[in-house]
Amino acid sequence: MPVVVFRRNGESYRGEVKENTNLVVRAGIRQFPFPHLRYECGMGKCASCACRVVAGGEQLPPPNWKEKKQLGERLDAGFRLACQLWIEHDIELEQDELPAAGS
């Protein structure tokens, strides 16, 4: 089973998930070991679930059109939308606080 390491606000959470798991779907049905994942729509429309992939990104498929539209240049910095990722391999993600409006 894939191991997910999720970092947010200086804290680190680690847990196993079943193969082909979507973290936002699991969070929505309360079967996710990391309660601090920020997300909203779950459909790639809002980018609230944007995370920087720290490790394991080479195992992910290329970004889809929703990620390209929402993340733009942030893709080059290693960001992906958690709602669009189906985890099949170990991965480490980091999600910082949203920047203040106007930043």
Phi and psi in radians as a Rosetta constraint file:
Dihedral C 1 N 2 CA 2 C 2 CIRCULARHARMONIC -1.116 0.35
Dihedral N 2 CA 2 C 2 N 3 CIRCULARHARMONIC 2.506 0.35
Dihedral C 2 N 3 CA 3 C 3 CIRCULARHARMONIC -1.750 0.35
Dihedral N 3 CA 3 C 3 N 4 CIRCULARHARMONIC 2.262 0.35
Dihedral C 3 N 4 CA 4 C 4 CIRCULARHARMONIC -1.942 0.35
Dihedral N 4 CA 4 C 4 N 5 CIRCULARHARMONIC 2.233 0.35
Dihedral C 4 N 5 CA 5 C 5 CIRCULARHARMONIC -1.928 0.35
Dihedral N 5 CA 5 C 5 N 6 CIRCULARHARMONIC 2.170 0.35
Dihedral C 5 N 6 CA 6 C 6 CIRCULARHARMONIC -2.130 0.35
Dihedral N 6 CA 6 C 6 N 7 CIRCULARHARMONIC 2.171 0.35
Dihedral C 6 N 7 CA 7 C 7 CIRCULARHARMONIC -1.996 0.35
Dihedral N 7 CA 7 C 7 N 8 CIRCULARHARMONIC 2.334 0.35
Dihedral C 7 N 8 CA 8 C 8 CIRCULARHARMONIC -2.718 0.35
Dihedral N 8 CA 8 C 8 N 9 CIRCULARHARMONIC 2.373 0.35
Dihedral C 8 N 9 CA 9 C 9 CIRCULARHARMONIC 0.930 0.35
Dihedral N 9 CA 9 C 9 N 10 CIRCULARHARMONIC 0.688 0.35
Dihedral C 9 N 10 CA 10 C 10 CIRCULARHARMONIC 1.361 0.35
Dihedral N 10 CA 10 C 10 N 11 CIRCULARHARMONIC 0.021 0.35
Dihedral C 10 N 11 CA 11 C 11 CIRCULARHARMONIC -1.889 0.35
Dihedral N 11 CA 11 C 11 N 12 CIRCULARHARMONIC 2.688 0.35
Dihedral C 11 N 12 CA 12 C 12 CIRCULARHARMONIC -2.160 0.35
Dihedral N 12 CA 12 C 12 N 13 CIRCULARHARMONIC 2.334 0.35
Dihedral C 12 N 13 CA 13 C 13 CIRCULARHARMONIC -2.154 0.35
Dihedral N 13 CA 13 C 13 N 14 CIRCULARHARMONIC 2.428 0.35
Dihedral C 13 N 14 CA 14 C 14 CIRCULARHARMONIC -2.342 0.35
Dihedral N 14 CA 14 C 14 N 15 CIRCULARHARMONIC 2.429 0.35
Dihedral C 14 N 15 CA 15 C 15 CIRCULARHARMONIC -2.944 0.35
Dihedral N 15 CA 15 C 15 N 16 CIRCULARHARMONIC 2.867 0.35
Dihedral C 15 N 16 CA 16 C 16 CIRCULARHARMONIC -1.707 0.35
Dihedral N 16 CA 16 C 16 N 17 CIRCULARHARMONIC 2.562 0.35
Dihedral C 16 N 17 CA 17 C 17 CIRCULARHARMONIC -2.280 0.35
Dihedral N 17 CA 17 C 17 N 18 CIRCULARHARMONIC 2.756 0.35
Dihedral C 17 N 18 CA 18 C 18 CIRCULARHARMONIC -1.195 0.35
Dihedral N 18 CA 18 C 18 N 19 CIRCULARHARMONIC 2.661 0.35
Dihedral C 18 N 19 CA 19 C 19 CIRCULARHARMONIC -1.031 0.35
Dihedral N 19 CA 19 C 19 N 20 CIRCULARHARMONIC 2.605 0.35
Dihedral C 19 N 20 CA 20 C 20 CIRCULARHARMONIC 1.124 0.35
Dihedral N 20 CA 20 C 20 N 21 CIRCULARHARMONIC 0.681 0.35
Dihedral C 20 N 21 CA 21 C 21 CIRCULARHARMONIC -1.698 0.35
Dihedral N 21 CA 21 C 21 N 22 CIRCULARHARMONIC 2.382 0.35
Dihedral C 21 N 22 CA 22 C 22 CIRCULARHARMONIC -1.786 0.35
Dihedral N 22 CA 22 C 22 N 23 CIRCULARHARMONIC 2.130 0.35
Dihedral C 22 N 23 CA 23 C 23 CIRCULARHARMONIC -1.105 0.35
Dihedral N 23 CA 23 C 23 N 24 CIRCULARHARMONIC -0.641 0.35
Dihedral C 23 N 24 CA 24 C 24 CIRCULARHARMONIC -1.233 0.35
Dihedral N 24 CA 24 C 24 N 25 CIRCULARHARMONIC -0.697 0.35
Dihedral C 24 N 25 CA 25 C 25 CIRCULARHARMONIC -1.063 0.35
Dihedral N 25 CA 25 C 25 N 26 CIRCULARHARMONIC -0.801 0.35
Dihedral C 25 N 26 CA 26 C 26 CIRCULARHARMONIC -1.102 0.35
Dihedral N 26 CA 26 C 26 N 27 CIRCULARHARMONIC -0.691 0.35
Dihedral C 26 N 27 CA 27 C 27 CIRCULARHARMONIC -1.108 0.35
Dihedral N 27 CA 27 C 27 N 28 CIRCULARHARMONIC -0.693 0.35
Dihedral C 27 N 28 CA 28 C 28 CIRCULARHARMONIC -1.139 0.35
Dihedral N 28 CA 28 C 28 N 29 CIRCULARHARMONIC -0.504 0.35
Dihedral C 28 N 29 CA 29 C 29 CIRCULARHARMONIC -1.822 0.35
Dihedral N 29 CA 29 C 29 N 30 CIRCULARHARMONIC 0.304 0.35
Dihedral C 29 N 30 CA 30 C 30 CIRCULARHARMONIC 1.031 0.35
Dihedral N 30 CA 30 C 30 N 31 CIRCULARHARMONIC 0.603 0.35
Dihedral C 30 N 31 CA 31 C 31 CIRCULARHARMONIC -2.108 0.35
Dihedral N 31 CA 31 C 31 N 32 CIRCULARHARMONIC 0.751 0.35
Dihedral C 31 N 32 CA 32 C 32 CIRCULARHARMONIC -2.188 0.35
Dihedral N 32 CA 32 C 32 N 33 CIRCULARHARMONIC 2.253 0.35
Dihedral C 32 N 33 CA 33 C 33 CIRCULARHARMONIC -1.310 0.35
Dihedral N 33 CA 33 C 33 N 34 CIRCULARHARMONIC -0.094 0.35
Dihedral C 33 N 34 CA 34 C 34 CIRCULARHARMONIC -2.062 0.35
Dihedral N 34 CA 34 C 34 N 35 CIRCULARHARMONIC 1.667 0.35
Dihedral C 34 N 35 CA 35 C 35 CIRCULARHARMONIC -1.267 0.35
Dihedral N 35 CA 35 C 35 N 36 CIRCULARHARMONIC -0.104 0.35
Dihedral C 35 N 36 CA 36 C 36 CIRCULARHARMONIC -1.734 0.35
Dihedral N 36 CA 36 C 36 N 37 CIRCULARHARMONIC 0.164 0.35
Dihedral C 36 N 37 CA 37 C 37 CIRCULARHARMONIC -1.148 0.35
Dihedral N 37 CA 37 C 37 N 38 CIRCULARHARMONIC 2.187 0.35
Dihedral C 37 N 38 CA 38 C 38 CIRCULARHARMONIC -1.534 0.35
Dihedral N 38 CA 38 C 38 N 39 CIRCULARHARMONIC 2.252 0.35
Dihedral C 38 N 39 CA 39 C 39 CIRCULARHARMONIC -2.773 0.35
Dihedral N 39 CA 39 C 39 N 40 CIRCULARHARMONIC 2.846 0.35
Dihedral C 39 N 40 CA 40 C 40 CIRCULARHARMONIC -2.414 0.35
Dihedral N 40 CA 40 C 40 N 41 CIRCULARHARMONIC -1.420 0.35
Dihedral C 40 N 41 CA 41 C 41 CIRCULARHARMONIC -1.299 0.35
Dihedral N 41 CA 41 C 41 N 42 CIRCULARHARMONIC -0.592 0.35
Dihedral C 41 N 42 CA 42 C 42 CIRCULARHARMONIC 1.296 0.35
Dihedral N 42 CA 42 C 42 N 43 CIRCULARHARMONIC 0.172 0.35
Dihedral C 42 N 43 CA 43 C 43 CIRCULARHARMONIC -2.162 0.35
Dihedral N 43 CA 43 C 43 N 44 CIRCULARHARMONIC 0.178 0.35
Dihedral C 43 N 44 CA 44 C 44 CIRCULARHARMONIC 1.376 0.35
Dihedral N 44 CA 44 C 44 N 45 CIRCULARHARMONIC 0.305 0.35
Dihedral C 44 N 45 CA 45 C 45 CIRCULARHARMONIC -1.735 0.35
Dihedral N 45 CA 45 C 45 N 46 CIRCULARHARMONIC -0.391 0.35
Dihedral C 45 N 46 CA 46 C 46 CIRCULARHARMONIC -1.964 0.35
Dihedral N 46 CA 46 C 46 N 47 CIRCULARHARMONIC -0.366 0.35
Dihedral C 46 N 47 CA 47 C 47 CIRCULARHARMONIC 1.136 0.35
Dihedral N 47 CA 47 C 47 N 48 CIRCULARHARMONIC 0.281 0.35
Dihedral C 47 N 48 CA 48 C 48 CIRCULARHARMONIC -1.119 0.35
Dihedral N 48 CA 48 C 48 N 49 CIRCULARHARMONIC -0.474 0.35
Dihedral C 48 N 49 CA 49 C 49 CIRCULARHARMONIC -1.602 0.35
Dihedral N 49 CA 49 C 49 N 50 CIRCULARHARMONIC 0.190 0.35
Dihedral C 49 N 50 CA 50 C 50 CIRCULARHARMONIC -0.971 0.35
Dihedral N 50 CA 50 C 50 N 51 CIRCULARHARMONIC 2.290 0.35
Dihedral C 50 N 51 CA 51 C 51 CIRCULARHARMONIC -2.331 0.35
Dihedral N 51 CA 51 C 51 N 52 CIRCULARHARMONIC 2.610 0.35
Dihedral C 51 N 52 CA 52 C 52 CIRCULARHARMONIC -1.587 0.35
Dihedral N 52 CA 52 C 52 N 53 CIRCULARHARMONIC 2.256 0.35
Dihedral C 52 N 53 CA 53 C 53 CIRCULARHARMONIC -1.445 0.35
Dihedral N 53 CA 53 C 53 N 54 CIRCULARHARMONIC 1.993 0.35
Dihedral C 53 N 54 CA 54 C 54 CIRCULARHARMONIC -1.496 0.35
Dihedral N 54 CA 54 C 54 N 55 CIRCULARHARMONIC -0.684 0.35
Dihedral C 54 N 55 CA 55 C 55 CIRCULARHARMONIC -2.624 0.35
Dihedral N 55 CA 55 C 55 N 56 CIRCULARHARMONIC 2.582 0.35
Dihedral C 55 N 56 CA 56 C 56 CIRCULARHARMONIC 1.636 0.35
Dihedral N 56 CA 56 C 56 N 57 CIRCULARHARMONIC 0.015 0.35
Dihedral C 56 N 57 CA 57 C 57 CIRCULARHARMONIC -1.107 0.35
Dihedral N 57 CA 57 C 57 N 58 CIRCULARHARMONIC -0.477 0.35
Dihedral C 57 N 58 CA 58 C 58 CIRCULARHARMONIC -1.154 0.35
Dihedral N 58 CA 58 C 58 N 59 CIRCULARHARMONIC -0.312 0.35
Dihedral C 58 N 59 CA 59 C 59 CIRCULARHARMONIC -1.546 0.35
Dihedral N 59 CA 59 C 59 N 60 CIRCULARHARMONIC -0.175 0.35
Dihedral C 59 N 60 CA 60 C 60 CIRCULARHARMONIC -1.476 0.35
Dihedral N 60 CA 60 C 60 N 61 CIRCULARHARMONIC 2.642 0.35
Dihedral C 60 N 61 CA 61 C 61 CIRCULARHARMONIC -1.206 0.35
Dihedral N 61 CA 61 C 61 N 62 CIRCULARHARMONIC 2.851 0.35
Dihedral C 61 N 62 CA 62 C 62 CIRCULARHARMONIC -1.047 0.35
Dihedral N 62 CA 62 C 62 N 63 CIRCULARHARMONIC 2.688 0.35
Dihedral C 62 N 63 CA 63 C 63 CIRCULARHARMONIC -1.002 0.35
Dihedral N 63 CA 63 C 63 N 64 CIRCULARHARMONIC 2.469 0.35
Dihedral C 63 N 64 CA 64 C 64 CIRCULARHARMONIC -1.513 0.35
Dihedral N 64 CA 64 C 64 N 65 CIRCULARHARMONIC 3.137 0.35
Dihedral C 64 N 65 CA 65 C 65 CIRCULARHARMONIC -1.117 0.35
Dihedral N 65 CA 65 C 65 N 66 CIRCULARHARMONIC -0.549 0.35
Dihedral C 65 N 66 CA 66 C 66 CIRCULARHARMONIC -1.166 0.35
Dihedral N 66 CA 66 C 66 N 67 CIRCULARHARMONIC -0.748 0.35
Dihedral C 66 N 67 CA 67 C 67 CIRCULARHARMONIC -1.143 0.35
Dihedral N 67 CA 67 C 67 N 68 CIRCULARHARMONIC -0.731 0.35
Dihedral C 67 N 68 CA 68 C 68 CIRCULARHARMONIC -1.063 0.35
Dihedral N 68 CA 68 C 68 N 69 CIRCULARHARMONIC -0.737 0.35
Dihedral C 68 N 69 CA 69 C 69 CIRCULARHARMONIC -1.180 0.35
Dihedral N 69 CA 69 C 69 N 70 CIRCULARHARMONIC -0.802 0.35
Dihedral C 69 N 70 CA 70 C 70 CIRCULARHARMONIC -1.375 0.35
Dihedral N 70 CA 70 C 70 N 71 CIRCULARHARMONIC -0.612 0.35
Dihedral C 70 N 71 CA 71 C 71 CIRCULARHARMONIC -1.733 0.35
Dihedral N 71 CA 71 C 71 N 72 CIRCULARHARMONIC -0.495 0.35
Dihedral C 71 N 72 CA 72 C 72 CIRCULARHARMONIC 0.881 0.35
Dihedral N 72 CA 72 C 72 N 73 CIRCULARHARMONIC -2.147 0.35
Dihedral C 72 N 73 CA 73 C 73 CIRCULARHARMONIC -1.153 0.35
Dihedral N 73 CA 73 C 73 N 74 CIRCULARHARMONIC -0.360 0.35
Dihedral C 73 N 74 CA 74 C 74 CIRCULARHARMONIC -1.134 0.35
Dihedral N 74 CA 74 C 74 N 75 CIRCULARHARMONIC -0.359 0.35
Dihedral C 74 N 75 CA 75 C 75 CIRCULARHARMONIC -1.026 0.35
Dihedral N 75 CA 75 C 75 N 76 CIRCULARHARMONIC -0.698 0.35
Dihedral C 75 N 76 CA 76 C 76 CIRCULARHARMONIC -1.131 0.35
Dihedral N 76 CA 76 C 76 N 77 CIRCULARHARMONIC -0.412 0.35
Dihedral C 76 N 77 CA 77 C 77 CIRCULARHARMONIC -1.580 0.35
Dihedral N 77 CA 77 C 77 N 78 CIRCULARHARMONIC 0.099 0.35
Dihedral C 77 N 78 CA 78 C 78 CIRCULARHARMONIC 1.633 0.35
Dihedral N 78 CA 78 C 78 N 79 CIRCULARHARMONIC 0.225 0.35
Dihedral C 78 N 79 CA 79 C 79 CIRCULARHARMONIC -1.472 0.35
Dihedral N 79 CA 79 C 79 N 80 CIRCULARHARMONIC 2.549 0.35
Dihedral C 79 N 80 CA 80 C 80 CIRCULARHARMONIC -2.481 0.35
Dihedral N 80 CA 80 C 80 N 81 CIRCULARHARMONIC 2.823 0.35
Dihedral C 80 N 81 CA 81 C 81 CIRCULARHARMONIC -1.598 0.35
Dihedral N 81 CA 81 C 81 N 82 CIRCULARHARMONIC 2.086 0.35
Dihedral C 81 N 82 CA 82 C 82 CIRCULARHARMONIC -1.030 0.35
Dihedral N 82 CA 82 C 82 N 83 CIRCULARHARMONIC -0.574 0.35
Dihedral C 82 N 83 CA 83 C 83 CIRCULARHARMONIC -1.200 0.35
Dihedral N 83 CA 83 C 83 N 84 CIRCULARHARMONIC -0.271 0.35
Dihedral C 83 N 84 CA 84 C 84 CIRCULARHARMONIC -1.795 0.35
Dihedral N 84 CA 84 C 84 N 85 CIRCULARHARMONIC 0.027 0.35
Dihedral C 84 N 85 CA 85 C 85 CIRCULARHARMONIC -1.823 0.35
Dihedral N 85 CA 85 C 85 N 86 CIRCULARHARMONIC 2.269 0.35
Dihedral C 85 N 86 CA 86 C 86 CIRCULARHARMONIC -1.902 0.35
Dihedral N 86 CA 86 C 86 N 87 CIRCULARHARMONIC 1.909 0.35
Dihedral C 86 N 87 CA 87 C 87 CIRCULARHARMONIC -1.318 0.35
Dihedral N 87 CA 87 C 87 N 88 CIRCULARHARMONIC 2.145 0.35
Dihedral C 87 N 88 CA 88 C 88 CIRCULARHARMONIC -2.174 0.35
Dihedral N 88 CA 88 C 88 N 89 CIRCULARHARMONIC -0.177 0.35
Dihedral C 88 N 89 CA 89 C 89 CIRCULARHARMONIC -2.426 0.35
Dihedral N 89 CA 89 C 89 N 90 CIRCULARHARMONIC 2.896 0.35
Dihedral C 89 N 90 CA 90 C 90 CIRCULARHARMONIC -0.978 0.35
Dihedral N 90 CA 90 C 90 N 91 CIRCULARHARMONIC 2.476 0.35
Dihedral C 90 N 91 CA 91 C 91 CIRCULARHARMONIC -2.634 0.35
Dihedral N 91 CA 91 C 91 N 92 CIRCULARHARMONIC 2.609 0.35
Dihedral C 91 N 92 CA 92 C 92 CIRCULARHARMONIC -2.188 0.35
Dihedral N 92 CA 92 C 92 N 93 CIRCULARHARMONIC 2.177 0.35
Dihedral C 92 N 93 CA 93 C 93 CIRCULARHARMONIC -2.125 0.35
Dihedral N 93 CA 93 C 93 N 94 CIRCULARHARMONIC 2.632 0.35
Dihedral C 93 N 94 CA 94 C 94 CIRCULARHARMONIC -2.307 0.35
Dihedral N 94 CA 94 C 94 N 95 CIRCULARHARMONIC 2.320 0.35
Dihedral C 94 N 95 CA 95 C 95 CIRCULARHARMONIC -2.286 0.35
Dihedral N 95 CA 95 C 95 N 96 CIRCULARHARMONIC 1.950 0.35
Dihedral C 95 N 96 CA 96 C 96 CIRCULARHARMONIC -1.554 0.35
Dihedral N 96 CA 96 C 96 N 97 CIRCULARHARMONIC 2.964 0.35
Dihedral C 96 N 97 CA 97 C 97 CIRCULARHARMONIC -1.075 0.35
Dihedral N 97 CA 97 C 97 N 98 CIRCULARHARMONIC 2.621 0.35
Dihedral C 97 N 98 CA 98 C 98 CIRCULARHARMONIC -1.163 0.35
Dihedral N 98 CA 98 C 98 N 99 CIRCULARHARMONIC 2.458 0.35
Dihedral C 98 N 99 CA 99 C 99 CIRCULARHARMONIC -1.144 0.35
Dihedral N 99 CA 99 C 99 N 100 CIRCULARHARMONIC 2.637 0.35
Dihedral C 99 N 100 CA 100 C 100 CIRCULARHARMONIC -1.109 0.35
Dihedral N 100 CA 100 C 100 N 101 CIRCULARHARMONIC 2.626 0.35
Dihedral C 100 N 101 CA 101 C 101 CIRCULARHARMONIC -0.970 0.35
Dihedral N 101 CA 101 C 101 N 102 CIRCULARHARMONIC 2.372 0.35
Dihedral C 101 N 102 CA 102 C 102 CIRCULARHARMONIC 1.508 0.35
Dihedral N 102 CA 102 C 102 N 103 CIRCULARHARMONIC -0.007 0.35
